[in-house]
Amino acid sequence: MLPPLSKIDMISNISQARLHANAVSLNGQGLLIIGEAKSGKTSLTQALIKKSTRNILIADDQTLIQQSQQHLHLNAPKSIQGLMVDQEGKVTRHKFIENIPLSWICLLFGDNEPQNKSVKINEQNFLIHNIKAKSMSADALAALLLKKSF
């Protein structure tokens, strides 16, 4: 399995990609959450959705990134739109939204990843917020990300 930063490097010049990642709309801004399996992507997504009715699920576990005119847009594959699967395998339905422009990236990492990085994808610059996922709860991570993003 590729480390999380390698996944970002893979999409640095794309028109379309499918990633093992989550995506959530934070007041209309697309957040892509990348991390290893069991790193807390779904827990963080759930915590963000609970923080505000303006935070809406885009995708859980599989995220489509598609170039559209000047922006990269985030979507879920049709077969899993609005569905989230927790650590125990329980499936829940959620309100979802489509075609949200990618605004920023959160990388859930272990001990060996750098703290922050900027990446250029299709001539657009994105700041990557690197967070040591195991160091705090999903609710605390959500609060930290919301503080950093606006």
Residue pairs with C-beta under 8 A, 6 or more apart in sequence:
1 36
1 37
2 10
3 36
3 113
4 34
4 35
4 36
4 107
4 108
4 109
4 113
5 107
5 113
5 117
7 19
7 20
7 21
7 34
8 34
8 105
8 107
8 119
8 121
8 128
9 119
10 17
11 17
11 19
11 65
11 121
12 119
12 120
12 121
13 121
13 122
14 65
14 67
14 72
14 121
14 122
15 66
15 67
15 122
16 64
16 65
16 66
16 67
17 64
17 65
18 62
18 63
18 64
18 65
18 77
19 32
19 34
19 62
19 63
19 65
20 37
20 61
20 62
21 32
21 33
21 34
21 35
21 41
21 59
21 62
21 63
22 32
22 33
22 41
22 42
22 44
22 45
22 58
22 59
22 60
22 61
22 63
23 30
23 31
23 32
23 33
23 58
23 59
23 63
23 74
23 75
23 76
23 100
24 30
24 31
24 33
24 45
24 48
24 49
24 55
24 56
24 57
24 58
25 31
25 55
25 56
25 57
25 58
25 97
25 100
26 48
26 52
26 54
26 55
26 103
26 146
26 149
26 150
27 52
27 54
27 55
27 150
28 54
28 100
29 100
29 101
29 103
29 104
29 149
30 58
30 73
30 74
30 100
30 101
30 102
30 103
30 104
31 48
31 103
31 104
31 105
31 106
31 145
31 149
32 63
32 65
32 74
32 102
32 104
32 105
32 106
33 41
33 44
33 45
33 105
33 106
33 108
34 41
34 105
34 106
34 107
34 108
35 41
35 107
35 108
35 109
35 133
36 108
36 110
38 87
39 108
39 109
39 133
40 108
40 133
40 134
40 138
40 141
41 60
41 61
41 108
42 60
42 61
42 84
42 85
42 86
42 87
43 86
43 87
43 138
44 106
44 108
44 133
44 138
44 141
44 142
44 145
45 57
45 60
45 84
46 84
46 86
46 138
47 137
47 138
47 139
47 141
47 142
48 55
48 142
48 145
48 146
49 55
49 56
49 57
49 94
50 142
51 142
51 143
51 146
56 95
56 96
56 97
57 82
57 84
57 94
57 95
57 96
57 97
58 74
58 75
58 76
58 96
58 97
58 98
58 100
59 74
59 75
59 76
59 77
59 80
59 81
59 96
60 76
60 80
60 83
60 84
60 85
61 80
61 85
62 76
62 77
62 80
63 74
63 75
63 76
64 74
64 75
64 76
64 77
65 72
65 73
65 74
65 102
66 72
66 73
66 75
67 73
67 122
68 99
71 101
71 102
71 124
72 101
72 102
72 121
72 122
72 124
73 99
73 100
73 101
73 102
74 99
74 100
74 101
74 102
75 98
75 99
76 82
76 96
76 98
81 96
81 98
82 93
82 94
82 95
82 96
83 91
83 92
83 93
83 94
84 91
84 92
84 94
85 91
86 92
102 121
102 124
102 126
103 126
103 149
104 126
104 127
104 128
104 129
104 149
105 119
105 126
105 127
105 128
105 129
106 128
106 129
106 131
106 145
107 113
107 128
107 129
107 130
107 131
108 131
108 133
109 130
109 131
109 132
109 133
110 132
110 134
111 132
113 130
114 130
115 130
116 127
116 128
116 129
116 130
117 127
117 128
117 130
118 125
118 126
118 127
118 128
119 125
119 126
119 128
120 126
129 145
129 148
131 141
131 144
131 145
133 141
136 144
